[in-house]
Amino acid sequence: PDEKSGEESNQATNIIPRPPYRWVLIGPERSGTGMHVDPLWTNAWVTVLQGRKRWLLFPPDTPHAAIGMVNDKPQIPSSIWFRDFYDTVTSPSWPEEYKPVEVLQYPGETVYVPAGWPHLVLNLELTVAVTHNYASEHGPFFERMWKEVAQDEPDFAVAWYSGLEKCGRGDLTRVAPPEISDQVELKDDRVNALGHR
């Protein structure tokens, strides 16, 4: 058995580590996460172990500016967001197609966050939770996820593409941005050239 640290083991086998994808979340009352879309257009689940969370999740085509998400601006803290935006987005005049899903989450309950859904969370008391983001081939955003991964995590994108090809999932690599397959081909050509010396 390999008793090296995970980092040493990754370096020894040339594995590109995944982007961060799982966390333990601990926060006091009135803390939380401001309005955002999960990284790399992944899906997520969050399970509360202690405390309570209040969630609002918006359909993906909700105009971001209308719910306080402005590019290149910091997130509005969730306690401030509820003060400034909640009455507007829950009023009868708010467009029906952008109505949020509201959840009050208790210990032992799990909330699923679909890819591309803007959402925010407010801890109503000291809260401990675990969360895990994951890529899914199902749903409307797989191609968008590929673009995000290629842009934000290019080394991982190449490794992911190669891994999917090796396990026979060319159906999932066909929607990858062309620059990823080009990088994989260049890498393969270099490896083959080294093998023929």
Secondary structure as GFF3:
##gff-version 3
##sequence-region A 1 197
A	DSSP	alpha_helix	6	13	.	.	.	ID=ss1
A	DSSP	beta_strand	22	27	.	.	.	ID=ss2
A	DSSP	beta_strand	32	36	.	.	.	ID=ss3
A	DSSP	three_ten_helix	39	41	.	.	.	ID=ss4
A	DSSP	beta_strand	43	50	.	.	.	ID=ss5
A	DSSP	beta_strand	53	57	.	.	.	ID=ss6
A	DSSP	three_ten_helix	64	67	.	.	.	ID=ss7
A	DSSP	alpha_helix	78	89	.	.	.	ID=ss8
A	DSSP	three_ten_helix	96	98	.	.	.	ID=ss9
A	DSSP	beta_strand	101	105	.	.	.	ID=ss10
A	DSSP	beta_strand	110	113	.	.	.	ID=ss11
A	DSSP	beta_strand	119	123	.	.	.	ID=ss12
A	DSSP	beta_strand	127	134	.	.	.	ID=ss13
A	DSSP	alpha_helix	142	152	.	.	.	ID=ss14
A	DSSP	alpha_helix	154	166	.	.	.	ID=ss15
A	DSSP	alpha_helix	170	173	.	.	.	ID=ss16
A	DSSP	alpha_helix	178	195	.	.	.	ID=ss17
###
